[in-house]
Amino acid sequence: MRAANRQAVVTSSVWNRLQDDNPRDDADDGSASSLDLRRFKQAVACDLDALLNARCVDPDEDIERYPHARHSMINFGIIDLSSLSLLDPDDRALLRDKIRLTIERHEPRLSRVRVTLDVPDNMQRMLRFRVDAVLKVHPNKPPVSFDAMLQLSSNAYQVEGN
């Protein structure tokens, strides 16, 4: 019998399955068709990284007349937040909320998403933050955490799974 958390098998994302060179291989051989929890969390971290590094229009302003477009691929990514001051508590709250909403909107494998920002130092050119959520597609629905960083100079995000 498999260990409950570490070896439970879950199906990988459609994108990963489309990229699989050997889709007919047995699931236990480590192919992309199924993943253990650790590899699945790494795949989610990679997808979060891609999501946060994609830019979109602000759905609350530009596509208000098209409610279905808000959750479509036209809106994939996060709005450009480079004009925000990370030293301003209101701007940090806006950034935190936009990151959370973006993840909730486009990452269906996660639920109960919570984003926590570290308070930046005046001299830092980056903002560290943490994403806590529940992995709802896994049989045990374990809590997961991702450490992330926003590089201010390039407006690039880097997400790592724990």
DSSP file (Angstrom, degrees, kcal/mol; ACC not computed):
  #  RESIDUE AA STRUCTURE BP1 BP2  ACC     N-H-->O    O-->H-N    N-H-->O    O-->H-N    TCO  KAPPA ALPHA  PHI   PSI    X-CA   Y-CA   Z-CA
    1    1 A M              0   0    0      0, 0.0     2,-0.1     0, 0.0     3,-0.1   0.000 360.0 360.0 360.0 142.9    0.0    0.0    0.0
    2    2 A R        -     0   0    0      1,-0.1     2,-0.1     2,-0.1     6,-0.1  -0.415 360.0-100.9 -77.5 150.1    1.3    3.5   -0.8
    3    3 A A     >  -     0   0    0      1,-0.1     4,-0.9    -2,-0.1     5,-0.2  -0.472  37.2-120.4 -65.9 143.3    2.2    6.0    1.8
    4    4 A A  T  4 S+     0   0    0      1,-0.1     4,-0.2    -2,-0.1   136,-0.2   0.904  95.9  17.2 -58.9 -51.4   -0.6    8.5    2.1
    5    5 A N  T  4 S+     0   0    0      2,-0.1    32,-0.3     1,-0.1     3,-0.3   0.929 123.8  45.1 -91.5 -49.0    1.1   11.8    1.3
    6    6 A R  T  4 S+     0   0    0      1,-0.2    31,-0.9    31,-0.1    32,-0.5   0.818 120.6  29.8 -75.0 -33.9    4.3   11.2   -0.5
    7    7 A Q  S  < S+     0   0    0     -4,-0.9    -1,-0.2    29,-0.2    -3,-0.1   0.349  78.2 127.9-114.4   8.0    3.5    8.5   -3.0
    8    8 A A        -     0   0    0     -3,-0.3     2,-0.4    -4,-0.2    29,-0.2  -0.432  58.4-127.7 -62.2 138.1   -0.2    9.1   -3.8
    9    9 A V        +     0   0    0     27,-0.1     2,-0.3    -2,-0.1    27,-0.2  -0.762  30.8 177.2 -96.6 131.9   -0.5    9.4   -7.6
   10   10 A V  E     -A   35   0A   0     25,-1.7    25,-2.3    -2,-0.4     2,-0.3  -0.919  34.2-103.4-128.3 155.8   -2.2   12.4   -9.2
   11   11 A T  E     -A   34   0A   0     -2,-0.3    23,-0.2    23,-0.2    22,-0.1  -0.609  36.3-127.4 -80.5 135.8   -2.7   13.2  -12.9
   12   12 A S        -     0   0    0     21,-0.9    -1,-0.1    20,-0.3    28,-0.0  -0.226  39.4 -75.8 -75.4 171.7   -0.4   15.9  -14.2
   13   13 A S     >  -     0   0    0      1,-0.1     4,-2.3     4,-0.0     5,-0.2  -0.176  39.3-111.5 -66.6 160.5   -1.7   19.0  -16.1
   14   14 A V  H  > S+     0   0    0      1,-0.2     4,-2.6     2,-0.2     5,-0.2   0.910 118.8  54.4 -57.9 -43.4   -3.0   18.8  -19.6
   15   15 A W  H  > S+     0   0    0      1,-0.2     4,-1.5     2,-0.2    -1,-0.2   0.926 109.0  46.7 -58.6 -46.9    0.0   20.9  -20.8
   16   16 A N  H  > S+     0   0    0      1,-0.2     4,-0.5     2,-0.2    -1,-0.2   0.880 112.5  50.3 -64.8 -37.1    2.5   18.5  -19.2
   17   17 A R  H >< S+     0   0    0     -4,-2.3     3,-0.7     1,-0.2    -1,-0.2   0.875 107.9  53.1 -68.7 -35.9    0.7   15.5  -20.7
   18   18 A L  H 3< S+     0   0    0     -4,-2.6    -1,-0.2     1,-0.2    -2,-0.2   0.827 110.1  48.7 -66.3 -30.3    0.8   17.1  -24.1
   19   19 A Q  H 3< S+     0   0    0     -4,-1.5     2,-0.3    -5,-0.2    -1,-0.2   0.547  84.2 116.3 -84.9  -7.9    4.5   17.6  -23.8
   20   20 A D    <<  -     0   0    0     -3,-0.7    -3,-0.0    -4,-0.5    11,-0.0  -0.467  51.0-161.3 -68.3 123.1    5.1   13.9  -22.7
   21   21 A D  S    S+     0   0    0     -2,-0.3    -1,-0.2     1,-0.2    -4,-0.0   0.712  89.3  38.1 -75.4 -21.1    7.2   12.1  -25.3
   22   22 A N    >   +     0   0    0      1,-0.1     3,-1.6     2,-0.0    -1,-0.2  -0.570  65.7 161.2-128.9  68.4    6.0    8.7  -23.9
   23   23 A P  T 3  S+     0   0    0      0, 0.0    -1,-0.1     0, 0.0    -2,-0.1   0.707  73.2  57.0 -67.5 -19.0    2.3    9.0  -23.0
   24   24 A R  T 3  S+     0   0    0      2,-0.0     3,-0.1     3,-0.0    -2,-0.0   0.478  79.4 116.8 -91.7  -1.2    1.7    5.3  -23.0
   25   25 A D  S <  S-     0   0    0     -3,-1.6     8,-0.1     1,-0.1     5,-0.0  -0.274  80.0 -87.9 -64.3 154.0    4.4    4.5  -20.4
   26   26 A D    > > -     0   0    0      1,-0.1     3,-1.5     2,-0.1     5,-0.6  -0.328  32.1-125.4 -63.0 143.4    3.2    3.0  -17.1
   27   27 A A  G > 5S+     0   0    0      1,-0.3     3,-0.9     2,-0.1     7,-0.2   0.755 105.7  62.1 -63.7 -26.1    2.3    5.6  -14.4
   28   28 A D  G 3 5S+     0   0    0      1,-0.2    -1,-0.3     2,-0.1    -2,-0.1   0.551  85.9  74.9 -80.2  -5.4    4.7    4.1  -11.9
   29   29 A D  G < 5S-     0   0    0     -3,-1.5    -1,-0.2     1,-0.0    -2,-0.1   0.386 113.8-102.3 -90.1   6.6    7.8    4.7  -14.0
   30   30 A G  T < 5 +     0   0    0     -3,-0.9    -2,-0.1     1,-0.2    -3,-0.1   0.623  67.5 154.3  87.7  12.7    7.9    8.5  -13.3
   31   31 A S    > < -     0   0    0     -5,-0.6     3,-1.1     1,-0.1    -1,-0.2  -0.179  59.6-104.0 -69.1 169.7    6.4    9.6  -16.6
   32   32 A A  T 3  S+     0   0    0      1,-0.2   -20,-0.3   -16,-0.1    -1,-0.1   0.554 108.3  81.3 -73.7  -6.7    4.6   12.9  -16.9
   33   33 A S  T 3  S+     0   0    0    -11,-0.2   -21,-0.9     1,-0.2     2,-0.3   0.783 107.2  14.5 -73.1 -24.0    1.2   11.2  -17.0
   34   34 A S  E <  S-A   11   0A   0     -3,-1.1     2,-0.3   -23,-0.2   -23,-0.2  -0.993  72.3-164.7-147.8 150.3    1.2   10.8  -13.2
   35   35 A L  E     -A   10   0A   0    -25,-2.3   -25,-1.7    -2,-0.3     2,-0.1  -0.959  20.8-121.2-136.1 147.7    3.3   12.4  -10.5
   36   36 A D     >  -     0   0    0     -2,-0.3     4,-2.5   -27,-0.2     5,-0.2  -0.364  47.7 -94.6 -76.6 172.0    4.0   11.9   -6.8
   37   37 A L  H  > S+     0   0    0    -31,-0.9     4,-2.6   -32,-0.3     5,-0.2   0.887 123.1  51.8 -58.9 -43.1    3.2   14.7   -4.5
   38   38 A R  H  > S+     0   0    0    -32,-0.5     4,-1.8     1,-0.2    -1,-0.2   0.935 114.3  42.1 -61.9 -46.8    6.7   16.3   -4.5
   39   39 A R  H  > S+     0   0    0      2,-0.2     4,-2.1     1,-0.2    -1,-0.2   0.843 112.6  54.8 -69.5 -32.7    6.8   16.4   -8.3
   40   40 A F  H  X S+     0   0    0     -4,-2.5     4,-2.3     2,-0.2    -2,-0.2   0.919 107.4  49.5 -66.5 -42.3    3.3   17.6   -8.5
   41   41 A K  H  X S+     0   0    0     -4,-2.6     4,-2.5     1,-0.2    -2,-0.2   0.883 109.8  52.3 -62.5 -37.8    4.0   20.5   -6.2
   42   42 A Q  H  X S+     0   0    0     -4,-1.8     4,-2.2     2,-0.2    -1,-0.2   0.894 108.7  50.3 -64.2 -39.0    7.0   21.3   -8.4
   43   43 A A  H  X S+     0   0    0     -4,-2.1     4,-2.1     2,-0.2    -2,-0.2   0.899 110.9  48.5 -65.9 -40.0    4.8   21.3  -11.5
   44   44 A V  H  X S+     0   0    0     -4,-2.3     4,-2.7     2,-0.2    -2,-0.2   0.911 110.3  51.9 -65.5 -41.5    2.3   23.6   -9.8
   45   45 A A  H  X S+     0   0    0     -4,-2.5     4,-2.3     1,-0.2    -2,-0.2   0.905 109.5  49.8 -60.5 -41.5    5.2   25.9   -8.7
   46   46 A C  H  X S+     0   0    0     -4,-2.2     4,-2.0     2,-0.2    -1,-0.2   0.903 112.0  47.8 -63.3 -41.8    6.4   26.0  -12.3
   47   47 A D  H  X S+     0   0    0     -4,-2.1     4,-2.4     2,-0.2    -2,-0.2   0.868 110.4  51.6 -68.9 -36.2    2.9   26.9  -13.5
   48   48 A L  H  X S+     0   0    0     -4,-2.7     4,-2.8     2,-0.2     5,-0.2   0.903 108.0  53.1 -64.5 -40.1    2.5   29.6  -10.9
   49   49 A D  H  X S+     0   0    0     -4,-2.3     4,-1.3     1,-0.2   108,-0.2   0.930 111.3  45.3 -59.2 -46.3    5.8   31.1  -12.0
   50   50 A A  H  < S+     0   0    0     -4,-2.0     4,-0.4     2,-0.2    -2,-0.2   0.900 112.9  51.5 -64.7 -40.6    4.5   31.2  -15.6
   51   51 A L  H >< S+     0   0    0     -4,-2.4     3,-1.1     1,-0.2    27,-0.4   0.934 111.7  44.9 -61.9 -48.0    1.2   32.7  -14.5
   52   52 A L  H 3< S+     0   0    0     -4,-2.8    -1,-0.2     1,-0.3    -2,-0.2   0.690 110.8  54.6 -74.9 -17.3    2.8   35.5  -12.5
   53   53 A N  T 3< S+     0   0    0     -4,-1.3     2,-0.4    -5,-0.2    -1,-0.3   0.415  93.0  86.2 -94.4   1.9    5.3   36.3  -15.2
   54   54 A A  S <  S-     0   0    0     -3,-1.1    24,-2.9    -4,-0.4     2,-0.4  -0.817  71.1-144.1 -97.5 142.8    2.5   36.7  -17.8
   55   55 A R  B     +b   78   0B   0     -2,-0.4     2,-0.3    22,-0.3    24,-0.2  -0.841  21.4 172.5-109.6 145.3    0.9   40.2  -18.1
   56   56 A C        -     0   0    0     22,-1.0    24,-0.5    -2,-0.4    19,-0.1  -0.846  37.9 -86.6-137.8 173.9   -2.8   40.8  -18.9
   57   57 A V        -     0   0    0     17,-0.4    22,-0.1    -2,-0.3     3,-0.1  -0.432  55.9 -92.2 -75.6 160.6   -5.2   43.7  -19.0
   58   58 A D    >>  -     0   0    0      1,-0.2     4,-2.3    -2,-0.1     3,-1.7  -0.678  35.4-155.8 -75.9 111.8   -6.9   44.7  -15.8
   59   59 A P  T 34 S+     0   0    0      0, 0.0     4,-0.5     0, 0.0    -1,-0.2   0.760  89.1  61.6 -64.2 -23.7  -10.2   42.7  -15.9
   60   60 A D  T 34 S+     0   0    0      1,-0.1    -2,-0.1     2,-0.1    10,-0.0   0.680 118.3  25.5 -76.2 -15.3  -12.0   45.0  -13.6
   61   61 A E  T <4 S+     0   0    0     -3,-1.7     3,-0.4     2,-0.0    -1,-0.1   0.810 123.7  37.2-111.5 -49.7  -11.5   47.9  -16.1
   62   62 A D  S  < S+     0   0    0     -4,-2.3     3,-0.2     1,-0.2    -2,-0.1   0.744 122.4  31.1 -88.5 -25.3  -11.1   46.8  -19.7
   63   63 A I  S >  S+     0   0    0     -4,-0.5     3,-2.0    -5,-0.4    -1,-0.2   0.002  72.2 127.9-124.0  30.6  -13.4   43.8  -20.1
   64   64 A E  T 3  S+     0   0    0     -3,-0.4    -1,-0.1     1,-0.3    -2,-0.1   0.823  72.6  56.8 -56.1 -35.0  -16.2   44.7  -17.7
   65   65 A R  T 3  S+     0   0    0      1,-0.2    -1,-0.3    -3,-0.2    -2,-0.1   0.590 102.3  60.1 -74.9  -9.1  -18.9   44.2  -20.4
   66   66 A Y    X>  +     0   0    0     -3,-2.0     3,-1.0     1,-0.1     4,-0.7  -0.741  61.8 176.1-121.4  81.7  -17.7   40.6  -21.1
   67   67 A P  G >4 S+     0   0    0      0, 0.0     3,-0.5     0, 0.0     4,-0.4   0.800  79.0  54.5 -61.8 -31.0  -18.1   38.7  -17.8
   68   68 A H  G >4 S+     0   0    0      1,-0.2     3,-0.9     2,-0.2     4,-0.1   0.783  99.0  63.1 -73.6 -25.0  -17.0   35.3  -19.3
   69   69 A A  G X4 S+     0   0    0     -3,-1.0     3,-1.5     1,-0.2     6,-0.3   0.766  85.8  74.9 -69.0 -24.4  -13.8   36.8  -20.6
   70   70 A R  G << S+     0   0    0     -4,-0.7    -1,-0.2    -3,-0.5    -2,-0.2   0.839 105.0  35.2 -57.2 -34.1  -12.7   37.5  -17.0
   71   71 A H  G <  S+     0   0    0     -3,-0.9    -1,-0.3    -4,-0.4    -2,-0.2   0.240 102.4 100.0-105.0  12.2  -11.9   33.8  -16.5
   72   72 A S  S X  S-     0   0    0     -3,-1.5     3,-1.3    -4,-0.1    -3,-0.1  -0.338  89.3 -99.0 -93.7 176.4  -10.6   33.1  -20.0
   73   73 A M  G >  S+     0   0    0      1,-0.3     3,-1.9     2,-0.2    -1,-0.1   0.704 115.3  73.6 -68.5 -20.1   -7.1   32.8  -21.4
   74   74 A I  G 3  S+     0   0    0      1,-0.3   -17,-0.4    -5,-0.1    -1,-0.3   0.789 102.0  44.6 -61.8 -24.0   -7.3   36.4  -22.7
   75   75 A N  G <  S+     0   0    0     -3,-1.3    -1,-0.3    -6,-0.3     2,-0.2   0.116  82.9 138.8-106.1  18.8   -6.9   37.4  -19.1
   76   76 A F    <   +     0   0    0     -3,-1.9     2,-0.2   -21,-0.1    -3,-0.1  -0.483  54.5  22.7 -69.5 129.4   -4.1   34.9  -18.2
   77   77 A G  S    S-     0   0    0     -2,-0.2     2,-0.3    25,-0.2   -22,-0.3  -0.661  92.2 -64.8 115.0-169.4   -1.5   36.5  -16.0
   78   78 A I  B     -b   55   0B   0    -24,-2.9   -22,-1.0   -27,-0.4     3,-0.1  -0.880  49.5-102.3-120.2 150.7   -1.3   39.4  -13.6
   79   79 A I        -     0   0    0     -2,-0.3     2,-0.5   -24,-0.2   -22,-0.1  -0.286  49.6 -88.0 -68.1 159.4   -1.6   43.1  -14.4
   80   80 A D        +     0   0    0    -24,-0.5     3,-0.2     1,-0.1    -1,-0.1  -0.575  47.8 173.8 -71.0 118.2    1.5   45.2  -14.6
   81   81 A L    >   +     0   0    0     -2,-0.5     3,-1.7     1,-0.1    -1,-0.1   0.103  40.2 116.0-113.0  19.8    2.2   46.3  -11.0
   82   82 A S  T 3   +     0   0    0      1,-0.3    -1,-0.1    73,-0.1    73,-0.1   0.689  68.5  63.4 -67.0 -17.9    5.5   48.0  -11.7
   83   83 A S  T 3  S+     0   0    0     -3,-0.2    -1,-0.3     2,-0.1     2,-0.1   0.552  82.7 103.0 -83.2  -6.0    4.1   51.5  -10.7
   84   84 A L  S <  S-     0   0    0     -3,-1.7     2,-0.6     7,-0.1    -3,-0.0  -0.454  70.3-131.2 -78.3 149.3    3.4   50.4   -7.1
   85   85 A S    >   -     0   0    0     -2,-0.1     3,-1.3     1,-0.1     7,-0.2  -0.893   7.8-156.8 -98.3 120.0    5.7   51.4   -4.3
   86   86 A L  T 3  S+     0   0    0     -2,-0.6    -1,-0.1     1,-0.3     6,-0.1   0.617  92.8  61.9 -73.6 -10.3    6.5   48.4   -2.1
   87   87 A L  T 3  S+     0   0    0     32,-0.1    -1,-0.3    35,-0.1     3,-0.1   0.611  86.5  86.5 -86.2 -12.9    7.2   50.7    0.8
   88   88 A D  S <> S-     0   0    0     -3,-1.3     4,-2.4     1,-0.1     5,-0.2  -0.789  71.7-149.3 -89.0 119.8    3.6   51.9    0.8
   89   89 A P  H  > S+     0   0    0      0, 0.0     4,-2.1     0, 0.0    -1,-0.1   0.849  97.5  52.9 -58.6 -35.5    1.3   49.6    2.8
   90   90 A D  H  > S+     0   0    0      2,-0.2     4,-2.1     1,-0.2     5,-0.1   0.904 109.8  47.6 -67.3 -40.4   -1.7   50.3    0.6
   91   91 A D  H  > S+     0   0    0     -6,-0.2     4,-2.6     2,-0.2    -1,-0.2   0.888 111.0  51.7 -66.6 -38.9    0.3   49.4   -2.5
   92   92 A R  H  X S+     0   0    0     -4,-2.4     4,-2.7    -7,-0.2    -2,-0.2   0.901 109.4  50.3 -63.9 -39.3    1.6   46.2   -0.8
   93   93 A A  H  X S+     0   0    0     -4,-2.1     4,-2.4     2,-0.2    -2,-0.2   0.903 111.0  49.0 -64.2 -40.7   -2.0   45.3    0.1
   94   94 A L  H  X S+     0   0    0     -4,-2.1     4,-2.5     2,-0.2    -2,-0.2   0.926 111.9  48.7 -63.6 -44.8   -3.1   45.8   -3.5
   95   95 A L  H  X S+     0   0    0     -4,-2.6     4,-2.5     2,-0.2     5,-0.2   0.934 111.3  49.8 -59.6 -47.8   -0.2   43.7   -4.8
   96   96 A R  H  X S+     0   0    0     -4,-2.7     4,-2.3     1,-0.2    -1,-0.2   0.920 112.8  46.9 -57.4 -46.0   -1.0   40.9   -2.3
   97   97 A D  H  X S+     0   0    0     -4,-2.4     4,-2.8     1,-0.2    -1,-0.2   0.889 111.3  50.5 -66.1 -39.9   -4.7   40.9   -3.4
   98   98 A K  H  X S+     0   0    0     -4,-2.5     4,-2.2     2,-0.2    -1,-0.2   0.890 111.0  49.1 -66.7 -39.1   -3.9   40.9   -7.1
   99   99 A I  H  X S+     0   0    0     -4,-2.5     4,-2.2    -5,-0.2    -2,-0.2   0.948 113.7  46.6 -63.1 -47.6   -1.5   38.0   -6.7
  100  100 A R  H  X S+     0   0    0     -4,-2.3     4,-2.8    -5,-0.2    -2,-0.2   0.933 113.8  47.3 -60.4 -48.0   -4.2   36.1   -4.7
  101  101 A L  H  X S+     0   0    0     -4,-2.8     4,-2.2     1,-0.2    -1,-0.2   0.880 110.7  52.4 -63.1 -38.5   -6.9   36.8   -7.2
  102  102 A T  H  X S+     0   0    0     -4,-2.2     4,-1.9    -5,-0.2    -1,-0.2   0.923 112.3  45.0 -63.3 -44.2   -4.8   35.9  -10.2
  103  103 A I  H  X S+     0   0    0     -4,-2.2     4,-2.0     1,-0.2    -2,-0.2   0.926 113.8  49.3 -66.1 -44.5   -3.9   32.5   -8.6
  104  104 A E  H  < S+     0   0    0     -4,-2.8    -1,-0.2     1,-0.2    -2,-0.2   0.875 113.9  47.4 -61.5 -36.6   -7.6   31.9   -7.6
  105  105 A R  H  < S+     0   0    0     -4,-2.2    -1,-0.2    -5,-0.2    -2,-0.2   0.854 126.2  23.0 -74.0 -36.1   -8.7   32.7  -11.1
  106  106 A H  H  < S+     0   0    0     -4,-1.9    -2,-0.2     1,-0.2    -1,-0.2   0.399 108.0  69.4-120.4   2.4   -6.2   30.7  -13.1
  107  107 A E    ><  +     0   0    0     -4,-2.0     3,-1.6    -5,-0.2    -1,-0.2  -0.752  49.9 174.1-123.4  86.6   -4.9   27.9  -10.9
  108  108 A P  T 3  S+     0   0    0      0, 0.0    -1,-0.1     0, 0.0    28,-0.1   0.614  72.0  70.5 -70.0 -11.6   -7.8   25.4  -10.4
  109  109 A R  T 3  S+     0   0    0     27,-0.1    27,-1.7    26,-0.1    28,-0.8   0.616  94.0  66.6 -79.2 -10.5   -5.6   22.9   -8.5
  110  110 A L  E <   +C  135   0C   0     -3,-1.6     2,-0.3    25,-0.2    25,-0.2  -0.872  58.9 178.1-114.0 144.1   -5.4   25.2   -5.5
  111  111 A S  E     +C  134   0C   0     23,-2.1    23,-2.7    -2,-0.4    -2,-0.0  -0.893  62.6  31.1-133.6 168.5   -8.0   26.4   -3.1
  112  112 A R  E    S-     0   0C   0     -2,-0.3     2,-0.2    21,-0.2    -1,-0.2   0.916  79.4-167.3  48.9  51.5   -8.0   28.6    0.0
  113  113 A V  E     -     0   0C   0     -3,-0.2     2,-0.4    20,-0.1    20,-0.2  -0.494  11.3-179.5 -73.0 132.2   -5.2   30.7   -1.4
  114  114 A R  E     -C  132   0C   0     18,-2.9    18,-3.1    -2,-0.2     2,-0.5  -1.000  10.4-159.8-134.0 133.0   -3.5   33.0    1.0
  115  115 A V  E     -C  131   0C   0     -2,-0.4     2,-0.5    16,-0.2    16,-0.2  -0.953   4.9-170.0-116.5 129.4   -0.6   35.4    0.1
  116  116 A T  E     -C  130   0C   0     14,-2.6    14,-2.6    -2,-0.5     2,-0.4  -0.979   8.6-154.5-121.1 123.3    1.7   36.8    2.7
  117  117 A L  E     -C  129   0C   0     -2,-0.5     2,-0.2    12,-0.2    12,-0.2  -0.780  12.9-131.9 -96.6 138.2    4.2   39.6    1.8
  118  118 A D        -     0   0    0     10,-2.8    10,-0.1    -2,-0.4    -1,-0.0  -0.608  34.0-105.5 -77.2 148.5    7.4   40.2    3.7
  119  119 A V        -     0   0    0     -2,-0.2     2,-0.1     8,-0.1   -32,-0.1  -0.666  42.2-128.9 -76.0 121.6    8.0   43.8    4.7
  120  120 A P        -     0   0    0      0, 0.0     2,-0.2     0, 0.0     7,-0.1  -0.385  10.6-124.1 -75.7 150.2   10.7   45.0    2.3
  121  121 A D    >   -     0   0    0      5,-0.2     3,-1.1     1,-0.1     5,-0.2  -0.611  25.5-115.9 -82.9 149.8   13.8   46.8    3.4
  122  122 A N  T 3  S+     0   0    0      1,-0.3    -1,-0.1    -2,-0.2   -35,-0.1   0.810 116.0  47.8 -56.3 -30.5   14.5   50.3    1.9
  123  123 A M  T 3  S+     0   0    0      2,-0.0    -1,-0.3     0, 0.0     2,-0.2   0.609  89.3 102.5 -89.9 -12.9   17.6   48.9    0.3
  124  124 A Q    <   -     0   0    0     -3,-1.1     3,-0.0     1,-0.1     0, 0.0  -0.462  52.2-162.9 -75.4 142.7   16.1   45.7   -1.2
  125  125 A R  S    S+     0   0    0     -2,-0.2    27,-2.3    27,-0.0    28,-0.7   0.015  73.0  59.6-108.0  24.2   15.3   45.6   -4.9
  126  126 A M  E     - D   0 151C   0     25,-0.2     2,-0.5    -5,-0.2    -5,-0.2  -0.981  67.5-141.7-147.5 158.5   13.1   42.5   -4.4
  127  127 A L  E     - D   0 150C   0     23,-2.3    23,-2.8    -2,-0.3     2,-0.4  -0.988  15.5-153.5-123.5 124.0   10.0   41.5   -2.5
  128  128 A R  E     + D   0 149C   0     -2,-0.5   -10,-2.8    21,-0.2     2,-0.3  -0.764  22.2 166.2 -94.8 142.4    9.7   38.1   -1.0
  129  129 A F  E     -CD 117 148C   0     19,-2.5    19,-3.0    -2,-0.4     2,-0.4  -0.963  25.5-134.9-149.4 167.4    6.3   36.6   -0.4
  130  130 A R  E     -CD 116 147C   0    -14,-2.6   -14,-2.6    -2,-0.3     2,-0.6  -0.976   5.6-154.0-129.2 137.8    4.7   33.2    0.4
  131  131 A V  E     -CD 115 146C   0     15,-2.7    15,-2.3    -2,-0.4     2,-0.4  -0.962  14.4-173.9-111.5 119.3    1.6   31.5   -1.2
  132  132 A D  E     +CD 114 145C   0    -18,-3.1   -18,-2.9    -2,-0.6     2,-0.3  -0.930  20.5 139.4-111.6 137.8   -0.2   29.1    1.1
  133  133 A A  E     - D   0 144C   0     11,-2.4    11,-2.9    -2,-0.4     2,-0.5  -0.926  49.8 -97.8-159.5 179.6   -3.0   27.0   -0.3
  134  134 A V  E     -CD 111 143C   0    -23,-2.7   -23,-2.1    -2,-0.3     2,-1.3  -0.960  28.9-132.5-112.9 131.5   -4.7   23.6   -0.3
  135  135 A L  E >   -C  110   0C   0      7,-2.7     3,-0.9    -2,-0.5   -25,-0.2  -0.688  28.7-178.3 -83.1  95.2   -3.9   21.2   -3.2
  136  136 A K  T 3  S+     0   0    0    -27,-1.7    -1,-0.2    -2,-1.3   -26,-0.1   0.621  70.8  59.4 -80.4 -11.9   -7.4   20.2   -4.0
  137  137 A V  T 3  S+     0   0    0    -28,-0.8    -1,-0.2    -3,-0.1  -126,-0.2   0.590  86.0  91.3 -89.9  -9.3   -6.7   17.7   -6.8
  138  138 A H  S X  S-     0   0    0     -3,-0.9     3,-1.4   -29,-0.2  -128,-0.1  -0.631  86.3-121.6 -83.1 143.5   -4.6   15.5   -4.6
  139  139 A P  T 3  S+     0   0    0      0, 0.0    -1,-0.1     0, 0.0  -134,-0.1   0.823 112.8  39.9 -55.5 -33.8   -6.5   12.7   -2.8
  140  140 A N  T 3  S-     0   0    0   -136,-0.2    -4,-0.1  -135,-0.1  -135,-0.1   0.491  98.8-136.8 -94.4  -3.7   -5.5   13.9    0.6
  141  141 A K    <   -     0   0    0     -3,-1.4    -5,-0.1    -6,-0.2    -4,-0.0   0.929  32.1-167.7  46.8  58.0   -5.8   17.6   -0.1
  142  142 A P        -     0   0    0      0, 0.0    -7,-2.7     0, 0.0     2,-0.2  -0.385  23.8-107.2 -74.9 151.7   -2.6   18.6    1.6
  143  143 A P  E     -D  134   0C   0      0, 0.0     2,-0.3     0, 0.0    -9,-0.3  -0.552  40.2-165.6 -71.8 143.9   -1.7   22.2    2.4
  144  144 A V  E     -D  133   0C   0    -11,-2.9   -11,-2.4    -2,-0.2     2,-0.4  -0.940   9.3-159.6-130.7 153.7    1.1   23.5    0.2
  145  145 A S  E     -D  132   0C   0     -2,-0.3    17,-1.6   -13,-0.2     2,-0.4  -0.988   1.4-166.0-133.8 143.9    3.4   26.5    0.4
  146  146 A F  E     -DE 131 161C   0    -15,-2.3   -15,-2.7    -2,-0.4     2,-0.4  -0.993  12.3-146.8-130.7 124.4    5.4   28.3   -2.3
  147  147 A D  E     +DE 130 160C   0     13,-1.6    13,-3.0    -2,-0.4     2,-0.3  -0.734  28.7 177.8 -86.7 139.2    8.1   30.8   -1.6
  148  148 A A  E     -DE 129 159C   0    -19,-3.0   -19,-2.5    -2,-0.4     2,-0.3  -0.921  19.4-156.7-142.2 164.3    8.3   33.5   -4.2
  149  149 A M  E     -DE 128 158C   0      9,-1.9     9,-2.2    -2,-0.3     2,-0.6  -0.999   8.2-150.4-145.3 139.7   10.1   36.7   -5.0
  150  150 A L  E     -DE 127 157C   0    -23,-2.8   -23,-2.3    -2,-0.3     2,-0.7  -0.962  15.0-147.1-110.3 117.8    9.4   39.7   -7.2
  151  151 A Q  E  >> -DE 126 156C   0      5,-3.1     4,-1.8    -2,-0.6     5,-0.9  -0.767   6.9-158.9 -83.2 116.5   12.5   41.4   -8.7
  152  152 A L  T  45S+     0   0    0    -27,-2.3    -1,-0.2    -2,-0.7   -26,-0.1   0.862  85.5  57.3 -67.3 -36.5   11.6   45.1   -8.8
  153  153 A S  T  45S+     0   0    0    -28,-0.7    -1,-0.2     1,-0.2   -27,-0.1   0.853 124.0  21.7 -66.1 -33.7   14.2   45.9  -11.5
  154  154 A S  T  45S-     0   0    0     -3,-0.3    -1,-0.2     2,-0.2    -2,-0.2   0.494  95.6-128.8-110.8  -6.5   12.7   43.5  -14.0
  155  155 A N  T  <5 +     0   0    0     -4,-1.8     2,-0.4     1,-0.2    -3,-0.2   0.846  61.0 145.8  57.8  34.8    9.2   43.0  -12.7
  156  156 A A  E   < -E  151   0C   0     -5,-0.9    -5,-3.1     2,-0.0     2,-0.3  -0.842  39.9-145.9-107.7 141.0    9.9   39.3  -12.8
  157  157 A Y  E     -E  150   0C   0     -2,-0.4     2,-0.4    -7,-0.2    -7,-0.2  -0.761   7.0-164.0-102.4 148.8    8.5   36.7  -10.4
  158  158 A Q  E     -E  149   0C   0     -9,-2.2    -9,-1.9    -2,-0.3     2,-0.4  -0.980   8.5-168.7-133.6 122.4   10.3   33.5   -9.2
  159  159 A V  E     -E  148   0C   0     -2,-0.4     2,-0.4   -11,-0.2   -11,-0.2  -0.923   3.8-175.4-116.4 134.1    8.2   30.8   -7.5
  160  160 A E  E     -E  147   0C   0    -13,-3.0   -13,-1.6    -2,-0.4     2,-0.2  -0.984  20.1-131.0-128.1 139.7    9.7   27.8   -5.7
  161  161 A G  E      E  146   0C   0     -2,-0.4   -15,-0.2   -15,-0.2  -119,-0.1  -0.600 360.0 360.0 -84.9 149.2    7.8   24.9   -4.1
  162  162 A N              0   0    0    -17,-1.6   -16,-0.1    -2,-0.2    -1,-0.1   0.400 360.0 360.0 -99.3 360.0    8.6   23.7   -0.6
